[in-house]
């Protein structure tokens, strides 16, 4: 369904936190890990497992195969390939590539979506974006929007060359930041026949402007200046610094958005530390590379994706809903904007009772049909 934007009680709350959240996204000043105290992780709060939260869901109806493939930069991209156990490998099945939230890895949300779509008859593959998880790339946790977008096209290369996949029926799902990366990729890769985003963040706008455009140009310049000064430090052999992604502890003054992300990334509900990383570094992009998002404009020319369809899914209580609304407004037909009642941003990462699986399935069944 297509839903007209509406106001709701969380509106002013999102405005108030906008500037503060923007500084965390960009890592200005004391928001760098290099200036943060070590955290006692044993004090983590209990996670909220309501509404079927099940990030680490596994299914006995699908097969899982770990795969790697090269992108155009000759970097290894890691994926988890999920196929229905009933798959007829002598036929040609539709396929979907799934990208994880920004700062996450494929084991956080993307595996869940890929598993669910495989249960529903699709070949589905979650991927780690380069510089994250098991994918290649140094420095780790680096921001590179073009290389992120390339990973989606490389995933299509891989899927489209599998004997059991119909290369003319490949779609893509981008969750949170990957929603903007998959749009960037789809603009120049028409092999992606249908594109869905869930709880999308426009990572460019979020870093340039903050939520509800609450960050000034002068503040943006301060963030850029701090990052570029840090380049001198690292160029001459100094310590790498990271932006303040998800906080590692909560206080009485912690904002609801901080609590929302903490509940997923810092509790057993969704916490995952990939090999080679540490719990202290998960979710934190490097300070010097994060400003590359300032030059990232994924929604420019989004209308050129048409006539390929786009589906934008967001919670009606999500602090990020402005990005899905903006993309929907700019996109050409066919397009759909779906609000999930009562859902916030992170709710749609893993709450299986809130995620509109039937809608996602029907969208891809319709547009990836033979």
URMO-V193271 format. One record per backbone hydrogen bond with DSSP energy under -0.5 kcal/mol. CO is the residue of the C=O (numbers start at 1). NH is the residue of the N-H. Records with the same first field share a line. If there is no record, write none. Layout:
CO: NH, NH
This chain:
1: 3
8: 11
10: 14
11: 15
12: 16
13: 17
14: 18
15: 18, 19
17: 21
18: 22, 211
19: 23
20: 24
21: 25
22: 26
23: 27, 28
28: 31
29: 32
32: 35
33: 36
39: 41
40: 43
41: 44
47: 49
50: 53
51: 353
52: 352
54: 57
59: 62
61: 85
63: 83
65: 81
67: 79
69: 77
71: 74
75: 71
76: 136
77: 69
78: 128
79: 67, 81
80: 82, 126
81: 65
82: 124
83: 63
84: 87
87: 89
88: 91
91: 93
93: 166
94: 123
95: 171
96: 125
97: 173
98: 127
99: 175
101: 104
103: 283
105: 108
106: 111
107: 109
108: 101, 110
109: 113
110: 114
111: 115
112: 116
113: 117
114: 118
115: 119
116: 120
117: 122
118: 121
122: 124
123: 96
124: 82
125: 98
126: 80
127: 100, 129
129: 132
131: 141
132: 135
136: 131
139: 142
141: 286
142: 144
144: 148
145: 149
146: 150
147: 151
148: 152
149: 152, 153
150: 154
151: 155
152: 156
153: 157
154: 158
155: 159
156: 160
157: 161
158: 161
159: 162
162: 165
164: 93
165: 167
166: 169
169: 95
170: 193, 194
171: 97
172: 196
173: 99
174: 198
175: 178
176: 179, 201
177: 180, 181
178: 182
179: 183
180: 184
181: 185
182: 186
183: 187
184: 188
185: 188
186: 189
189: 192
191: 170, 193
193: 309
194: 172
195: 311
196: 174
197: 313
198: 176
201: 180, 203
202: 206
203: 207
204: 208
205: 209, 210
206: 210
209: 215
210: 213
211: 214
216: 220
217: 221
218: 222
219: 223
220: 224
221: 225
222: 226
223: 227
224: 228
225: 229
226: 230
227: 231
228: 232
229: 232, 233
230: 234
231: 235
232: 236
233: 238
234: 237
241: 287
242: 33
243: 245
251: 254
255: 259
256: 260
257: 261
258: 262
259: 263
260: 264
261: 264, 265
262: 266
264: 270
267: 270, 271
272: 274
274: 277
278: 281, 282
281: 284
283: 285
285: 243
286: 290
287: 291
289: 292
290: 293
291: 294
292: 295
293: 296
295: 297
297: 300
299: 302
301: 304
302: 305
303: 306
305: 308
309: 195
310: 336
311: 197, 313
312: 338
313: 199
314: 340
315: 318
318: 321
320: 323, 324
321: 325
322: 326
323: 327
324: 328
325: 329
326: 330
327: 331
334: 310
336: 312
337: 3
338: 314
339: 341
340: 316, 343
343: 317
344: 348
345: 348
346: 349, 350
347: 350, 351
350: 54, 352
351: 354, 355
355: 357
356: 360
357: 361
358: 362
359: 363
360: 364
361: 365
362: 366
363: 367
364: 368
366: 369
